[in-house]
Amino acid sequence: MFPHPRPTGCSTRLTRVSGWGVDQVSAARVRSLAAIALLMLLAACGQLVPPTTLPPPSDTAKGAGVFRGPAIGGLRIASDDAASALVSFRESCPRLLARTDASLLTSPGDWKPACDAAASWPAAGAAGFFVRYFETARIGDGKAYATGYYEPEIAGVRRREAGFDVPVYRMPPDLVRAKPGDAPPNASGQQPSGRYDESGKFVPYYDRTAIEEGALMGKGLEVAWAQDALEFFFLQVQGSGRLRAPDGSVMRIGYAGQNGLPYTGIGSAMRARGLIGSGPGQYSGSMQGIMQYVREHPDDGRALMRENKSWVFFSESIGDGPKGALGVPVRARSSVAADPKFVPLGAPVWLALDRSEANGLWIAQDTGGAIKGANRFDTFWGAGSDARTTAGGMSGRGQAFLLLPKGALQRLGRK
């Protein structure tokens, strides 16, 4: 969770707690900051913006196989679940009606009847709305895997003061994409991001170690200051969060960009060292277990964190919630991240998992670096200690169905 999505034209990408849990990392996430980087392309001013090219059809939902699912009435959508999903769907409609669907499953016009109706549909009858306007579809085998993410809140202030010494940087103006010919393109075909040094040569941007050691100090890039370096590291992995000052005031910060260097999940690095497990001297693969290790071994922990060369930059985020890749607020227990090549962003998703708290109706409004492929999801749990605990331990398997506008399956040739 992410995706990533931003205040300066992108949305506020949230990267996931699932990047910390070793099980989730090995499953596919390193969702995280690495892939946040995939969302960044060069704009004329040198800032990074989301790509617009579509993936090849074989890498989309149509390539994975689209099959008609069960009758939507049989899903037994709970009224409160439907009401919150309706709010998120309604907020997604302006983007649904304007954007190109990378999954190749729908066109903007397919969503218009549902979006028109959603504008005035009463919350009390929300379940009926989804029954009236949607049908279910299974992508591939439909076997789902879901992790979780949340919006962290850590101690921080707008202006540096005693005890708050960890800088929160905005996007540096010298972080740009290489001009054609100055560096080979990435595997995606995009020019890499980095900087031009004093001689005019294009080089990789400063990595985590260099930034922590002061490479960006004195350049006026600080938007805030955090109290705890480890908590801020986790906030970077999440991609957005809230800073609470001693006076109780809160500043929300959102993803603004990334240094273009690869993300390394330190949970995976700990596993490779034999530090994850239930034996003596081992730690849980959850976010909480990884934090415990770093606290108890500060020098080794700092070195471990620096293996993740990726660094995320922030800007202040104004609004009542963090924004996902779709550019609208993500809502606790209603918003889910998905791979847009397999799930139209803005579409409802039904999850039936072995984790009951994650079952029900969600709206796909975000993306993530490890949230790749059909039926891979990342559930959003909001902010606070409960959200942190739930997201940090979320790992659910089961079945997933997309809810597509009625008529879409027939148009796709699915009887």
BELZI-V312209 format. One record per residue. N is the residue number from 1. RES is the residue in three letters. PSI is psi in radians with two decimals (none if undefined). D_FIRST is the distance of its C-alpha to the first C-alpha in whole Angstrom. Layout:
[[N:RES:PSI:D_FIRST] [N:RES:PSI:D_FIRST]]
//
This chain:
[[1:MET:none:0] [2:PHE:-1.92:3] [3:PRO:2.16:6] [4:HIS:2.98:7] [5:PRO:1.84:10] [6:ARG:2.72:13] [7:PRO:-0.51:16] [8:THR:0.76:18] [9:GLY:-0.43:18] [10:CYS:2.98:14] [11:SER:3.01:11] [12:THR:1.47:10] [13:ARG:2.30:6] [14:LEU:2.12:4] [15:THR:2.90:4] [16:ARG:2.65:5] [17:VAL:-0.49:8] [18:SER:-0.27:9] [19:GLY:-0.27:9] [20:TRP:-0.81:12] [21:GLY:2.25:14] [22:VAL:-0.68:16] [23:ASP:-0.73:17] [24:GLN:-0.69:13] [25:VAL:-0.83:13] [26:SER:-0.44:17] [27:ALA:-0.53:15] [28:ALA:-0.15:13] [29:ARG:2.40:10] [30:VAL:0.83:11] [31:ARG:1.43:7] [32:SER:-2.65:7] [33:LEU:-0.48:9] [34:ALA:-0.81:12] [35:ALA:-0.30:10] [36:ILE:-0.64:9] [37:ALA:-0.50:13] [38:LEU:-0.33:13] [39:LEU:-0.01:12] [40:MET:2.25:15] [41:LEU:2.86:19] [42:LEU:2.31:22] [43:ALA:2.88:23] [44:ALA:-0.57:27] [45:CYS:-0.03:27] [46:GLY:-0.07:25] [47:GLN:2.92:21] [48:LEU:2.33:18] [49:VAL:2.84:17] [50:PRO:2.61:15] [51:PRO:2.82:18] [52:THR:-0.14:20] [53:THR:2.58:21] [54:LEU:2.61:21] [55:PRO:2.83:21] [56:PRO:2.59:24] [57:PRO:-0.56:24] [58:SER:-0.33:25] [59:ASP:0.43:21] [60:THR:3.08:20] [61:ALA:-0.67:20] [62:LYS:-0.65:24] [63:GLY:-0.57:25] [64:ALA:-0.38:23] [65:GLY:2.16:25] [66:VAL:2.24:25] [67:PHE:2.55:27] [68:ARG:2.38:28] [69:GLY:-2.96:27] [70:PRO:2.88:29] [71:ALA:2.33:30] [72:ILE:-0.51:28] [73:GLY:-0.44:30] [74:GLY:-0.12:30] [75:LEU:-0.31:26] [76:ARG:1.06:28] [77:ILE:2.17:25] [78:ALA:2.58:25] [79:SER:-0.72:26] [80:ASP:-0.61:24] [81:ASP:-0.79:21] [82:ALA:-0.67:22] [83:ALA:-0.77:23] [84:SER:-0.64:20] [85:ALA:-0.62:18] [86:LEU:-0.70:21] [87:VAL:-0.83:20] [88:SER:-0.66:16] [89:PHE:-0.76:18] [90:ARG:-0.72:21] [91:GLU:-0.46:18] [92:SER:-0.34:17] [93:CYS:-0.74:20] [94:PRO:-0.62:21] [95:ARG:-0.67:19] [96:LEU:-0.64:19] [97:LEU:-0.08:23] [98:ALA:-0.43:23] [99:ARG:2.78:20] [100:THR:2.32:21] [101:ASP:1.91:19] [102:ALA:-0.31:18] [103:SER:-0.27:19] [104:LEU:0.30:22] [105:LEU:-0.53:23] [106:THR:2.91:23] [107:SER:2.80:25] [108:PRO:-0.65:24] [109:GLY:-0.45:28] [110:ASP:-0.52:27] [111:TRP:-0.20:25] [112:LYS:-0.79:27] [113:PRO:-0.77:29] [114:ALA:-0.72:26] [115:CYS:-0.69:25] [116:ASP:-0.75:29] [117:ALA:-0.63:29] [118:ALA:-0.51:26] [119:ALA:-0.54:27] [120:SER:0.14:30] [121:TRP:2.28:29] [122:PRO:2.49:30] [123:ALA:-0.59:27] [124:ALA:-0.43:30] [125:GLY:0.48:30] [126:ALA:-0.64:27] [127:ALA:-0.69:27] [128:GLY:-0.53:30] [129:PHE:-0.84:28] [130:PHE:-0.61:25] [131:VAL:-0.66:28] [132:ARG:-0.67:30] [133:TYR:-0.05:28] [134:PHE:2.81:26] [135:GLU:2.72:27] [136:THR:2.63:25] [137:ALA:2.51:24] [138:ARG:2.31:23] [139:ILE:2.13:21] [140:GLY:-2.36:23] [141:ASP:-0.10:24] [142:GLY:0.07:21] [143:LYS:2.02:20] [144:ALA:2.61:17] [145:TYR:2.21:15] [146:ALA:2.39:12] [147:THR:-2.90:10] [148:GLY:2.72:8] [149:TYR:2.92:6] [150:TYR:3.03:8] [151:GLU:1.87:10] [152:PRO:2.67:12] [153:GLU:2.17:16] [154:ILE:2.91:18] [155:ALA:2.26:22] [156:GLY:2.80:22] [157:VAL:2.79:24] [158:ARG:-0.66:25] [159:ARG:2.46:28] [160:ARG:2.37:29] [161:GLU:3.02:31] [162:ALA:2.28:32] [163:GLY:-0.15:30] [164:PHE:1.56:27] [165:ASP:0.13:27] [166:VAL:1.92:23] [167:PRO:2.44:23] [168:VAL:1.94:20] [169:TYR:2.55:20] [170:ARG:3.05:20] [171:MET:2.20:20] [172:PRO:2.44:23] [173:PRO:-0.33:25] [174:ASP:0.04:26] [175:LEU:1.90:23] [176:VAL:3.02:24] [177:ARG:2.54:24] [178:ALA:2.50:27] [179:LYS:2.57:30] [180:PRO:2.28:31] [181:GLY:-0.32:33] [182:ASP:-0.30:32] [183:ALA:2.60:29] [184:PRO:2.55:29] [185:PRO:2.79:26] [186:ASN:3.03:23] [187:ALA:-0.51:23] [188:SER:-0.18:21] [189:GLY:-0.14:24] [190:GLN:2.61:22] [191:GLN:2.47:24] [192:PRO:2.73:22] [193:SER:2.57:21] [194:GLY:-2.52:24] [195:ARG:2.84:27] [196:TYR:2.17:30] [197:ASP:-3.04:32] [198:GLU:-0.46:36] [199:SER:-0.05:38] [200:GLY:0.09:35] [201:LYS:2.42:34] [202:PHE:2.22:30] [203:VAL:2.82:28] [204:PRO:2.67:25] [205:TYR:2.92:23] [206:TYR:2.39:24] [207:ASP:-3.12:22] [208:ARG:-0.79:21] [209:THR:-0.83:24] [210:ALA:-0.70:26] [211:ILE:-0.74:24] [212:GLU:-0.49:24] [213:GLU:0.11:28] [214:GLY:0.25:28] [215:ALA:-0.47:28] [216:LEU:0.04:26] [217:MET:2.57:29] [218:GLY:0.16:31] [219:LYS:0.10:30] [220:GLY:0.48:29] [221:LEU:-0.10:25] [222:GLU:2.18:24] [223:VAL:-0.31:22] [224:ALA:3.08:22] [225:TRP:2.27:23] [226:ALA:2.79:21] [227:GLN:-0.65:24] [228:ASP:2.12:22] [229:ALA:-0.64:21] [230:LEU:-0.76:19] [231:GLU:-0.66:17] [232:PHE:-0.64:16] [233:PHE:-0.78:15] [234:PHE:-0.67:13] [235:LEU:-0.65:12] [236:GLN:-0.70:11] [237:VAL:-0.65:9] [238:GLN:-0.54:7] [239:GLY:-0.21:7] [240:SER:2.96:9] [241:GLY:-2.94:12] [242:ARG:2.46:15] [243:LEU:2.14:19] [244:ARG:2.14:22] [245:ALA:2.84:25] [246:PRO:-0.48:28] [247:ASP:0.05:30] [248:GLY:-0.17:27] [249:SER:2.62:25] [250:VAL:2.35:22] [251:MET:2.15:20] [252:ARG:2.28:16] [253:ILE:2.52:15] [254:GLY:2.77:12] [255:TYR:2.26:11] [256:ALA:-0.35:14] [257:GLY:3.14:14] [258:GLN:2.72:14] [259:ASN:0.01:18] [260:GLY:0.04:18] [261:LEU:2.71:18] [262:PRO:2.54:17] [263:TYR:2.35:14] [264:THR:2.11:16] [265:GLY:2.10:14] [266:ILE:-0.30:17] [267:GLY:-0.73:17] [268:SER:-0.69:18] [269:ALA:-0.66:21] [270:MET:-0.69:22] [271:ARG:-0.75:23] [272:ALA:-0.46:25] [273:ARG:0.03:27] [274:GLY:0.36:27] [275:LEU:-0.15:26] [276:ILE:2.28:24] [277:GLY:-2.91:26] [278:SER:0.12:28] [279:GLY:3.08:31] [280:PRO:2.32:33] [281:GLY:0.07:31] [282:GLN:2.87:28] [283:TYR:2.74:24] [284:SER:2.57:22] [285:GLY:0.07:19] [286:SER:2.95:17] [287:MET:-0.71:15] [288:GLN:-0.70:18] [289:GLY:-0.67:20] [290:ILE:-0.71:19] [291:MET:-0.69:19] [292:GLN:-0.76:23] [293:TYR:-0.81:24] [294:VAL:-0.68:23] [295:ARG:-0.71:25] [296:GLU:-0.32:28] [297:HIS:1.25:28] [298:PRO:-0.70:27] [299:ASP:-0.86:29] [300:ASP:-0.61:27] [301:GLY:-0.73:24] [302:ARG:-0.75:24] [303:ALA:-0.66:25] [304:LEU:-0.80:22] [305:MET:-0.60:20] [306:ARG:-0.20:21] [307:GLU:-0.40:21] [308:ASN:1.71:17] [309:LYS:-0.25:19] [310:SER:2.52:16] [311:TRP:2.35:16] [312:VAL:2.40:13] [313:PHE:2.67:15] [314:PHE:2.85:15] [315:SER:2.80:17] [316:GLU:2.39:18] [317:SER:2.14:16] [318:ILE:2.33:19] [319:GLY:-3.12:18] [320:ASP:0.15:18] [321:GLY:2.75:14] [322:PRO:2.63:11] [323:LYS:2.53:10] [324:GLY:-2.96:8] [325:ALA:-0.40:9] [326:LEU:-0.22:12] [327:GLY:0.23:13] [328:VAL:2.81:14] [329:PRO:2.42:13] [330:VAL:2.45:10] [331:ARG:2.44:12] [332:ALA:2.32:13] [333:ARG:0.18:14] [334:SER:-0.51:14] [335:SER:2.46:10] [336:VAL:2.53:8] [337:ALA:2.53:6] [338:ALA:2.96:9] [339:ASP:2.02:11] [340:PRO:-0.20:13] [341:LYS:-0.22:16] [342:PHE:-0.29:16] [343:VAL:2.11:15] [344:PRO:2.20:16] [345:LEU:2.22:13] [346:GLY:-0.23:15] [347:ALA:2.55:17] [348:PRO:2.59:17] [349:VAL:2.34:16] [350:TRP:2.18:18] [351:LEU:2.32:17] [352:ALA:1.71:20] [353:LEU:3.02:19] [354:ASP:0.16:21] [355:ARG:1.75:19] [356:SER:-0.55:21] [357:GLU:-0.34:18] [358:ALA:0.03:16] [359:ASN:2.63:18] [360:GLY:-2.73:19] [361:LEU:2.25:18] [362:TRP:2.82:14] [363:ILE:2.21:14] [364:ALA:1.90:11] [365:GLN:0.12:10] [366:ASP:2.98:6] [367:THR:3.07:6] [368:GLY:2.64:5] [369:GLY:-0.59:8] [370:ALA:0.03:9] [371:ILE:1.37:8] [372:LYS:2.43:12] [373:GLY:3.01:15] [374:ALA:2.40:16] [375:ASN:0.41:15] [376:ARG:2.15:12] [377:PHE:2.76:10] [378:ASP:1.96:7] [379:THR:2.43:8] [380:PHE:2.32:8] [381:TRP:0.13:11] [382:GLY:-2.59:12] [383:ALA:2.88:13] [384:GLY:3.02:16] [385:SER:-0.67:18] [386:ASP:-0.73:18] [387:ALA:-0.72:14] [388:ARG:-0.77:13] [389:THR:-0.80:16] [390:THR:-0.84:15] [391:ALA:-0.73:11] [392:GLY:-0.45:13] [393:GLY:0.12:15] [394:MET:2.15:13] [395:SER:1.69:15] [396:GLY:2.53:16] [397:ARG:2.59:18] [398:GLY:-2.36:20] [399:GLN:2.54:21] [400:ALA:2.49:19] [401:PHE:2.44:20] [402:LEU:2.59:19] [403:LEU:1.96:21] [404:LEU:2.69:23] [405:PRO:2.44:25] [406:LYS:2.36:29] [407:GLY:-0.34:31] [408:ALA:-0.69:28] [409:LEU:-0.69:29] [410:GLN:-0.72:32] [411:ARG:-0.53:32] [412:LEU:-0.02:30] [413:GLY:0.32:33] [414:ARG:2.04:32] [415:LYS:none:34]]
//
